[in-house]
Structure formats: structure tokens, C-alpha cells
Amino acid sequence: MQKYTQEDFENFEVIDGLKICPKGDYTEIKKFPGNCSFEKESRFGPETQFDGWCDFGQNCIFGEDCRFGKRCYFKEGCHFEEGCYIGRESSIEKNCCIENCIIDETCFIENGRPTPFEILLQQYEKYAAKEQSHDYEEELEL
């Protein structure tokens, strides 16, 4: 796999304001501007930062603690290491591995997995129902 440096990245073609980034190893680059399109199977190192409006091809791999700005688009099969943050209004296609990551509640996840906000809401509702049931049982004991 071709390994790219910051200098290589600066020289990539821009079409209609979108920087076109070929398949490759980008682990040496720690910060990317917005409006980039990366081909499938690209690799990124830990703690990499991406401004918004980026598009990632299938099966891209992201290291731990990567940060993505709003409205990024991740195609099928992308893999995120632990601690990544995915910004507002991003879209994640099916079969992406996103365990132990923080995903803004405004993101769209194609495979139907609930967002962290929905999970927390479900947990709260279960807890509240259990507490209400417990209070009712205590009243009956009196």
C-alpha cells in the first residue's frame, strides 16, 4: 500500500472543491481539512483529525481516538478503533465496526443500530420504569 506524507497530500488533485485522495496509508498525517474524498481501504493512524464534509470509501481503517467533523460519510465496512468521535449529521453505512466510539445523536446509521443517545434514552426509560415499579411495591407494603 502506498504511504503518503503531508507533502504528497498537498499535491493531490482538487475537483470542484473536493480533494481526491487515492487508496493508501495516511498514518503519518495527523490533520486533514474538510472536503476530502478517500478511496476504499485507506488507513489512518491514531488521533487523526478530519474537518467536516469528508467521504471515505469501503473498508477504511481508523486508529484510536480519531475525530471527525460534521457531515462525514463512511461507506460499508469501515473500522473504527476505540475512542473515535464521529461528528454531527454523519452517515455510516452497514457493516461498519464502531464499538466503543462516541457517535453524535444526529448521525444516520444505515444498519439500524441505535445511536448512543437512543441507547441512553432506552436505559433511562427502563430505569425509570423499574424505579416507579419499586415505589409502587413499597406503597403496597405500608
N, C-alpha and C positions, 0 to 999 in steps of 0.2 A: 504494500500500500504506500502510495506517495506521501511523504511527510512534508507539510507546508510550514513556512515561517511567516512572521508578520510581514516581511517584505514581499513574499510571494502573494499573500492575501491582498496587499495594497494594489498589486498589479492585475488582479482578476478583472475580467470584463464586466461592465455595468450596462444593462439593457433596460431602458425605460425606468431608470432609477433603482433597479434591483441588481445587486452584486451577485453574479453567478459563480458558485463555488463548487469545483469538481469533487468527486469522491476522493477522500483522503484522510490522513491523520493530521488533525489540527491541535494536538495536545500541547504544543509549545505556545499557542496563542491563548491568552487569558481573557481578552475582552474583544467582543465583536460589536460593530454598530448595527443599527436596525436595517431592515430591507435587504436581508441576505437570503439566498436560496442555496441550500446544501444538497448535493446529490446523495443517493442512498448509501448506506453502510459507512458513512463518515464517522470518525471517532474524535471525541473531545475530552480533555483532561479534567481533573477535579478543580472546583472553584472557578470555572469559566463563567463569564457573564455575557449575556446576549441582550441587546436592546430589543425593543418590540418589533413586530412585523417580520419575523424570520420564518422560513419554511424549511422543514427538514425531511429528507427522503426516508424511505423504508429502512428499518434496521439500523438506525444511527445509535451510537453508544455514547452516553454522557457520564462523566466521572462524578464522584461525590460532591455534594454542595454546589452544583451548578445553579445559576439564577437566570431566569428567562423573563423578559419584559412582556407587556401585554400583546395579545393577538398573535401569538406564535402558532404554527400549525405543524403537528407531528404526524407523519404518516405511519402506517401499520408496522408493528414490530419494533418500535424504538425502545431502548432500555435505559432507564434512569437509575443510577446508583443512589444509595441512601442520602437523604438530606437535601435533595434538589427542591427548588421552589419554582413553580410554574405560574406565571402571571395571569392577570385578568383576561377573560374572553378568549383564552387559547382553546385550540381544538386538538383532541388526542384521538387518533383512530384506534380501532380494535387491536387486541393482542400486544399492546404496549405494556412493559413491566414498569409500574410506577409505585411499588411498595415503599413505605416509609418516606414518602415525599410530601411536601405541602403543595396543595393544588387550590388555587383561588376558587371560591364558590361559584364564580361566574363562568368557569370553564365548561366546555362541552366535551363529554367523554363518550365516544361512539359505542363502545361495547356495553353501555348501560350500567357501568359501575357507578354507584352514587358518589357524589363529591364529598369531601371531608365535612363540609357544612351540613349536608344531608345526613351523614353518619352521626355527627354530634347531635343533631336535632332528634334523630331516632333514639339515640341513647338517653337524651334528656326526657323525651316523652315516656320511655319505658320506666325511667327512674321516678318521674312524677306520678305515673300510674301506680307504681309499687308503693310509693310514699302515701298516696291517697288511700290505697287499699289498707296499708298498715294503720293509718289514722282511724279508719273505719273499724278495723278489728279492735283497736284499743277502746273505742267508744262502746263497742258491744260488751267488752269485759267489765266496764263500770257498771 
